[in-house]
Amino acid sequence: MSVRELVVLGTASQVPTRHRNHNGYLLRWDGEGILFDPGEGTQRQMLRAGVAAHDLNRLCVTHFHGDHSLGLAGVIQRVNLDKVPHEVTAHYPRSGQRFFERLRYATAYRETVTLTEAPVDTDGPLARTPGYTLEARRLSHPVEAYGYRLVEPDGRRMLPGRLAAHGIEGPDVGRLRREGSLDGVTLEEVSEVRRGQRFAFVMDTRLCDGVYALAEGCDMLVIESTFLDEDEALAVEFGHLTAGQAARVAREAGVRHLVLTHFSQRYTDPEEFGRQARAAGYEGELTVARDLDRLALPKRR
């Protein structure tokens, strides 16, 4: 059975708190695991969340500030310690190559796993698999940063009424789906397009074209909302978003489930982020993320 869910490992911004670990987000997509922005403490949060090194297939780093990347050293060494049997691919801004190498080889260990480095230096597709295309878009932050987006290929949904009208049933349904036509009946006549699911991960950035491109039509958008709206000037200065800005992006992009995260330690009431998101007009499913949350992607439309 396929599983598509987000496992939240940490939700703090620059400074962790008693209740919030540094960043870390695992997307389970059918049989694959994609780990985004592992900050300090990610290994321990993985243990608490029931995530094993064997679950990891890709590492995606948005940028090389410490709260988004210092956990790489431990995660990479754990993958090797546990002798993960499959290839693991790492995506990160090419301009941070020296940081990635320092983290990868921060201390001595035995390499047992194929870790493929696939740095990002332009907008567009990074990888294509049968289950998704992984894309990147440039963001606006004091250091080079990219957001990531997964797009599932569109499929087709069979329509029982139309199948019955043409007398197609049983094994013939599968045959028609595979071959595209059966006894003069085409697949298009008895089915409709089922849009593939879309997921986006947007961390430290000001509002920019990349944010909107990543969010467009997403079933789930995980997005930073470091500041509340009254501190918008600070958000612009330091290259971040407010709760209201993130929510307006989600509203305009038609996002179905908005996940706010990456909260500044200056705020004591996390629910205020949700209130400001609603005040900005977002009406879809909304989560103010907490460490160790498990969030299922919405069912297909």
C-alpha positions as CSV (number, residue, x, y, z in Angstrom):
1,M,0.0,0.0,0.0
2,S,1.4,3.4,-0.9
3,V,2.1,5.9,1.8
4,R,2.4,9.6,1.2
5,E,3.0,11.6,4.3
6,L,5.1,14.4,5.8
7,V,7.0,13.5,9.0
8,V,8.0,16.7,10.8
9,L,11.3,16.3,12.7
10,G,11.9,19.9,13.6
11,T,10.2,23.3,13.3
12,A,12.5,25.9,14.8
13,S,14.3,28.6,12.9
14,Q,17.8,29.9,13.8
15,V,17.6,29.0,17.5
16,P,16.0,25.7,18.8
17,T,13.8,25.9,21.8
18,R,12.7,23.5,24.5
19,H,9.8,22.4,22.3
20,R,11.2,22.8,18.8
21,N,14.2,21.1,17.3
22,H,16.1,22.6,14.4
23,N,14.6,21.9,10.9
24,G,14.1,18.4,9.5
25,Y,11.3,17.1,7.3
26,L,10.9,13.6,5.8
27,L,8.5,13.1,2.9
28,R,7.4,9.5,2.5
29,W,6.4,9.1,-1.1
30,D,5.3,5.5,-1.8
31,G,8.5,3.5,-1.3
32,E,10.9,6.4,-1.1
33,G,12.0,8.8,1.6
34,I,13.1,12.4,0.9
35,L,14.8,14.2,3.8
36,F,14.7,18.0,3.6
37,D,17.0,20.4,5.5
38,P,18.4,18.3,8.3
39,G,19.5,20.6,11.1
40,E,21.2,19.7,14.3
41,G,19.5,16.9,16.2
42,T,17.9,15.3,13.2
43,Q,19.2,11.8,14.0
44,R,17.6,11.9,17.4
45,Q,14.3,13.2,16.0
46,M,14.4,10.4,13.4
47,L,14.6,7.9,16.3
48,R,11.7,9.6,18.1
49,A,9.6,9.6,14.9
50,G,10.4,6.0,13.9
51,V,12.4,7.0,10.9
52,A,15.3,4.7,10.0
53,A,18.4,5.5,7.9
54,H,17.1,2.8,5.5
55,D,14.1,5.0,4.8
56,L,16.2,7.7,3.1
57,N,16.7,7.9,-0.7
58,R,17.3,11.6,-1.2
59,L,18.7,14.5,0.8
60,C,17.5,17.9,-0.3
61,V,19.1,21.0,1.2
62,T,17.6,24.4,0.4
63,H,20.7,26.4,1.5
64,F,23.7,26.3,3.8
65,H,22.7,28.1,6.9
66,G,23.3,25.9,9.9
67,D,19.7,25.3,11.0
68,H,19.1,23.7,7.6
69,S,22.2,21.7,7.1
70,L,24.4,21.0,10.2
71,G,22.6,17.7,10.7
72,L,23.9,16.4,7.4
73,A,27.1,15.2,8.9
74,G,25.4,12.9,11.4
75,V,22.7,11.7,8.9
76,I,25.3,10.8,6.2
77,Q,27.4,8.9,8.8
78,R,24.4,7.1,10.1
79,V,23.4,6.0,6.5
80,N,26.9,4.5,6.2
81,L,27.0,3.0,9.7
82,D,23.7,1.2,9.0
83,K,25.0,0.1,5.5
84,V,21.9,1.3,3.7
85,P,21.7,-1.0,0.7
86,H,20.5,1.5,-1.9
87,E,22.0,4.6,-3.5
88,V,21.3,7.9,-1.7
89,T,21.3,11.1,-3.7
90,A,22.0,14.6,-2.3
91,H,20.7,17.8,-3.8
92,Y,22.0,21.2,-2.6
93,P,23.0,24.6,-4.1
94,R,26.2,24.1,-6.1
95,S,27.6,27.4,-4.7
96,G,27.7,25.6,-1.3
97,Q,29.8,22.6,-2.6
98,R,32.6,23.4,-0.1
99,F,30.1,23.3,2.8
100,F,28.6,20.0,1.7
101,E,32.1,18.5,1.4
102,R,33.0,19.7,4.9
103,L,29.9,18.2,6.4
104,R,30.2,15.0,4.4
105,Y,33.7,14.5,5.7
106,A,33.4,16.3,9.1
107,T,35.0,13.3,10.9
108,A,36.5,10.0,10.2
109,Y,34.1,7.1,9.3
110,R,33.9,4.1,6.9
111,E,32.0,4.8,3.7
112,T,29.8,1.8,2.8
113,V,27.0,3.5,0.8
114,T,26.9,5.1,-2.6
115,L,26.1,8.8,-1.9
116,T,25.6,10.6,-5.2
117,E,26.1,14.3,-5.2
118,A,23.7,16.2,-7.5
119,P,24.1,19.9,-6.9
120,V,21.6,22.4,-8.1
121,D,22.5,25.6,-10.1
122,T,19.4,26.3,-12.1
123,D,15.6,26.2,-12.1
124,G,14.0,23.1,-13.5
125,P,13.8,19.3,-13.2
126,L,16.5,17.5,-11.1
127,A,15.3,13.9,-11.3
128,R,12.5,11.9,-12.9
129,T,11.2,8.6,-11.5
130,P,8.1,6.6,-12.4
131,G,6.4,8.2,-9.3
132,Y,7.4,11.8,-9.6
133,T,9.5,14.6,-11.1
134,L,11.7,16.5,-8.6
135,E,12.1,20.2,-9.5
136,A,13.9,23.2,-8.0
137,R,13.3,26.9,-8.1
138,R,15.6,29.7,-7.0
139,L,14.5,31.7,-3.9
140,S,15.5,35.1,-2.4
141,H,17.7,34.8,0.6
142,P,21.1,36.3,1.7
143,V,22.7,33.1,0.5
144,E,21.8,31.1,-2.5
145,A,18.7,29.0,-1.8
146,Y,16.4,26.7,-3.7
147,G,13.0,25.3,-3.0
148,Y,11.9,21.9,-4.1
149,R,8.7,20.5,-5.7
150,L,7.5,17.0,-6.5
151,V,5.0,16.5,-9.3
152,E,3.4,13.1,-9.9
153,P,2.6,12.3,-13.5
154,D,-1.1,12.6,-14.4
155,G,-3.0,9.3,-14.6
156,R,-6.5,8.3,-15.7
157,R,-9.6,7.5,-13.6
158,M,-11.8,4.8,-15.0
159,L,-15.6,5.7,-15.1
160,P,-17.7,2.7,-14.1
161,G,-20.9,4.1,-15.8
162,R,-19.2,4.5,-19.1
163,L,-17.4,1.1,-18.9
164,A,-20.8,-0.5,-18.2
165,A,-22.4,1.3,-21.1
166,H,-19.8,-0.3,-23.4
167,G,-20.0,-3.7,-21.7
168,I,-16.5,-3.6,-20.5
169,E,-15.8,-5.4,-17.2
170,G,-13.4,-7.7,-15.4
171,P,-9.9,-8.3,-17.0
172,D,-10.9,-6.3,-20.0
173,V,-10.8,-3.1,-18.0
174,G,-7.1,-3.7,-17.3
175,R,-6.5,-4.6,-20.9
176,L,-8.1,-1.3,-22.1
177,R,-6.0,0.7,-19.6
178,R,-2.8,-0.9,-20.8
179,E,-3.5,-0.9,-24.6
180,G,-5.4,2.3,-24.9
181,S,-8.3,0.8,-26.9
182,L,-10.5,-2.3,-26.9
183,D,-12.9,-3.4,-29.6
184,G,-13.2,0.2,-31.0
185,V,-13.6,1.8,-27.5
186,T,-10.8,4.2,-26.6
187,L,-9.5,4.8,-23.1
188,E,-10.5,8.5,-23.4
189,E,-14.1,7.5,-23.9
190,V,-14.4,5.6,-20.6
191,S,-12.0,7.5,-18.3
192,E,-11.0,11.0,-17.2
193,V,-7.7,12.6,-16.3
194,R,-6.6,12.1,-12.7
195,R,-4.2,14.9,-11.9
196,G,-1.1,13.8,-10.2
197,Q,-0.3,15.0,-6.6
198,R,2.0,17.9,-6.0
199,F,4.1,18.8,-3.0
200,A,6.4,21.8,-2.4
201,F,9.0,22.7,0.2
202,V,9.8,26.3,0.5
203,M,12.2,27.5,3.2
204,D,14.1,30.8,3.9
205,T,13.1,33.4,1.3
206,R,11.4,36.7,0.7
207,L,8.4,36.8,-1.6
208,C,9.7,36.1,-5.2
209,D,8.6,34.4,-8.4
210,G,10.1,31.1,-7.2
211,V,7.8,30.9,-4.2
212,Y,4.7,31.2,-6.4
213,A,6.1,28.7,-9.0
214,L,6.7,26.1,-6.3
215,A,3.3,26.6,-4.6
216,E,1.2,26.6,-7.8
217,G,-1.6,24.0,-7.5
218,C,0.0,22.0,-4.7
219,D,-1.8,19.5,-2.6
220,M,0.6,20.2,0.2
221,L,2.8,23.3,0.7
222,V,5.4,23.2,3.5
223,I,6.5,26.8,3.8
224,E,8.5,28.9,6.3
225,S,6.7,31.6,8.3
226,T,9.5,32.8,10.5
227,F,7.8,36.0,11.5
228,L,4.3,37.3,12.4
229,D,2.9,40.0,10.2
230,E,3.7,42.9,12.5
231,D,7.4,42.1,12.0
232,E,7.3,42.1,8.2
233,A,10.1,44.7,8.0
234,L,12.4,42.1,9.8
235,A,11.2,39.4,7.4
236,V,12.2,41.5,4.4
237,E,15.5,42.5,5.9
238,F,16.6,38.9,6.8
239,G,15.1,37.2,3.8
240,H,12.0,35.5,5.3
241,L,8.2,35.3,5.1
242,T,5.5,36.2,7.5
243,A,2.5,34.0,8.3
244,G,0.2,36.3,6.3
245,Q,2.5,36.3,3.3
246,A,2.8,32.5,3.3
247,A,-1.0,32.2,3.5
248,R,-1.6,34.6,0.7
249,V,0.8,32.6,-1.5
250,A,-1.1,29.5,-0.7
251,R,-4.5,31.1,-1.3
252,E,-3.5,32.6,-4.7
253,A,-1.8,29.3,-5.7
254,G,-4.7,27.1,-4.9
255,V,-2.9,25.1,-2.2
256,R,-5.1,22.4,-0.5
257,H,-3.1,21.9,2.7
258,L,-0.8,24.6,4.0
259,V,1.9,23.7,6.5
260,L,3.5,26.6,8.3
261,T,6.9,26.0,10.0
262,H,10.3,27.5,10.8
263,F,9.2,29.7,13.6
264,S,11.3,32.4,15.3
265,Q,12.0,31.7,19.0
266,R,10.7,35.3,19.8
267,Y,7.1,34.1,19.7
268,T,5.5,32.2,22.6
269,D,2.1,31.5,21.0
270,P,2.4,29.4,17.9
271,E,-1.3,29.4,17.2
272,E,-1.0,33.1,16.3
273,F,0.6,32.0,13.1
274,G,-2.6,30.1,12.2
275,R,-4.8,33.0,13.2
276,Q,-2.9,35.4,10.9
277,A,-2.9,32.8,8.1
278,R,-6.7,32.7,8.3
279,A,-6.9,36.5,8.5
280,A,-5.0,36.6,5.2
281,G,-7.9,34.7,3.6
282,Y,-6.5,31.1,3.3
283,E,-9.5,28.7,3.7
284,G,-7.9,25.3,2.9
285,E,-6.6,22.8,5.4
286,L,-4.0,24.5,7.7
287,T,-1.4,23.1,10.0
288,V,0.9,25.0,12.3
289,A,3.6,22.4,12.4
290,R,4.8,20.8,15.7
291,D,7.8,18.6,16.1
292,L,6.9,14.9,15.3
293,D,3.7,15.7,13.5
294,R,2.7,13.2,10.8
295,L,0.6,14.7,8.1
296,A,-0.9,12.7,5.3
297,L,-1.1,14.3,1.8
298,P,-4.7,15.1,0.8
299,K,-6.4,12.4,-1.2
300,R,-6.3,12.9,-4.9
301,R,-9.0,15.2,-6.4
